[in-house]
Amino acid sequence: MLRKLVRGVYRWIRPVKQNWPHLVEKLQNYKPKMYHHSVVWQRPRRDRVKCNTDGASKGNLGDSSFGFCIRNLIMQRQNELEW
């Protein structure tokens, strides 16, 4: 049963042996890989405007929304999309 749990939740952990101590050891030594990337907004040149956008969707025709703003706050809008 624990083997099924490990296989279902932690698919990338491949326990070779079938015994309990080996599974526990694999789980105790597991360290998730985490990556991060910083993104910093940069002010546009004086003769330019910048439009920042974002959107989200729950599935392919599910709830969706979007937002945008044109810096330095010339206009902004957000809305839900209906499918």
Stockholm file with secondary structure:
# STOCKHOLM 1.0

chainA/1-83         MLRKLVRGVYRWIRPVKQNWPHLVEKLQNYKPKMYHHSVVWQRPRRDRVKCNTDGASKGNLGDSSFGFCIRNLIMQRQNELEW
#=GR chainA/1-83 SS CHHHHHHHHCTTCCCCSCSHHHHHHHHHTCCCCCCCCCCCCCCCCTTCCEEEEEEEESSTTSCEEEEEEEETTTEEEEEEECC
#=GC SS_cons        CHHHHHHHHCTTCCCCSCSHHHHHHHHHTCCCCCCCCCCCCCCCCTTCCEEEEEEEESSTTSCEEEEEEEETTTEEEEEEECC
//
